[in-house]
């Protein structure tokens, strides 16, 4: 599909807006279960280990399907595939609200992971709408939907959960998924892969198609070895905090629901700010050095770990100090996310970017899928706080070291990718 400049820009804006609302409401649905933990556990008489199982199940399903979604998105219309993912989201959430037994809930909740792995297509489509110099900001903007979705889910859980029950809350969010599926199906336009690359302006880019040979080149990028390796453990803290932090506030710290809301609402809002701030910092540093995005990510990892350790050491009665330290943790935690996605696209060719992103997400999910279960086992044996702190600090320390190695190697791989684009442009113009 070829669009004139005005239509192209309008399609980019429309797609970005629809993707923002898809991610916001999808993250709300996905993360809603955290604030509803007590209600759901009481309904099915779960232990912490069983609670970990249902969250690990969804993560494993998502991990397994990442390569499938990546392949599909590099072959077919990415807008239509995302509409399908939204329909699956709505349907599986409805099924989770209907079942009456723990085994059935384990199956249906695990099935919600099917659509969780559809994001690489969305990100690669946006990479074809926006040039490299602005991708960090765009990804940061979209990724702030995760904390905003968590906040919206928290509000729904604390306000509606007690009034109408967790099952009816699931019915509401599932219905929104079906509505968005229709909007995305008709509102999102796909564009040729590589449309926004500077070297390919004026070049017929649609001739370059997915090939397994090009996929193989992904694994020749030495910097990606370390980016992928940090991804294997990098989501551990996120999964543990997402699924256990409300329980930690209630059990380990003894805070009531109002205090929890007073603490978490500003923390989530600050976290939302961290995504575009981290992406913008990465874009700014990237203009100065090819290492810029990963430097921004490393800063976030280091400061996030330091402030989490301080936060967890604050005595329970000092709610104000605990909240202040949590806000600082929340600000820096998201810094790596938009910069990792942008870095992957900085070193991979346009026609395999969905697959490259899917490989990263697959590795992340496979590595971190066990995090809720491991945390549940630790929590049953020690405490929820011990589970959160030990898992987070160990994995972040390893991630920081891996990112440092990637920082050294990344310039060579970025230069090599742009050389390939220049060769394509030269060959096209010569022919």
C-alpha positions, 0 to 999 in steps of 0.5 A: 500500500502506497500513501501520499505524504499527507495521508501517510501522516494521518494514518500514522496519527490514527494508528498511534492513537488506536494503538495507545488505547489498545495498549492502555485497555489491554494492559488494564485487563492484563494487570487487573488481576494483581489488585484483585489478587485477594478476591480471586484467591478467596474465590478459588481457595488458592495458596500463593504457589497456586496464585503464581501458577496462574500468572506463570501459565499466561506468561508461558503461553505468551512466550510460546506464541511470540515466534508465531506472532512475529512470523505472522506480522512479518508476512501479513497485514499487521493491522488486521492481526492486531484486530484479531489479537484484540478479539482474542483478548476480549473472548479469553477474559470473558471465559476467565470470568465464567469458570467456576473451578481452579483448574478451569480458571488456570486454563482460561487465565493461561489462555489470555497469554495468546494475545499478549505476544501480538505487540511486535507487529504493532511496534514494527508497524510504528517503526515504518511510520516513524524515523529512527530519531523519534522512535524512542519517544513514540515507544515511550509514549505507548509504553506509558500505557502499562503503568496507566493501565495498572492504575486504571486496573487498580481503580477498577479493582478497588472501586468496582471489585468490591461493589460488583465482584471481580467476575463482572469487572472482567466482563467489562474489560473483555467487552472493551477488547471486542469493541477495540477489535472492530475499531482497529480492523477498520482504522489501522492501515499497513504500510511497506516495511522500511518506509521511514528509513532515511536511506530508502526514501524514494526507493521501492521498499516493498520488494524486500520480503521476509526470508529465513536468511535475513532472520539468520542475520539477526543472530549474527549481531553480537550486541543482540546476544547481550541484549537478549540475555538481559531480556531473559532475566530483565522482566523478573522484577516486573512480573514479581512486582506486578503480581505481588506488590499489592499483596506485600502492602497488605500483608507485610506492611499491613496497609489498608486499601485506602493507604494502598491507593494513596501509595500506588496511584502516584507511583504508577503515574510517576512510572508512566512518566518514566517511559517517555522520559527514558525514551526521550533521553535515549533519543537525545543520547543517540544523536550524540553516540550510537551507544546512547539508548543503551546508556539510558537503559543502564542508568534506569536499571542502576537507579531503579535497583538502588531506590528499590532497596532503599524503599523496602528498608523503610520501616512500616510506620513511615508511610510518607518516606516509603512512598517517596522512595517508591516514587523514585524507584518507579521513575527509573524502572521503565527507562530500559524498555523503550530503548531496548525496543528501539535498539533492536530496530536500530540493528535489524532490517525492516522486513524482519523487525517483528520477528526480531522483537518477537525473539526478544519478547520470547526470550523475556517471557521464557526467562521470566515466566517462572518469576511469579511461581518462584516468588510464590514459593519464596513468599510461602517459605519466607515473606512476600517482601523477601521474594520481591527484593531478592529476585529484583536485585539479583536480576537487575545486577546481572542485567546491568552487567550485560547491558554494559557489554552491549554498550561496547558492541552496539555501534558496529552493528548499527553501522552494519545495518545502515550500510545494508540499507545504503547498498539497497538504495544504491542498487535500486537507483542503479537498476 
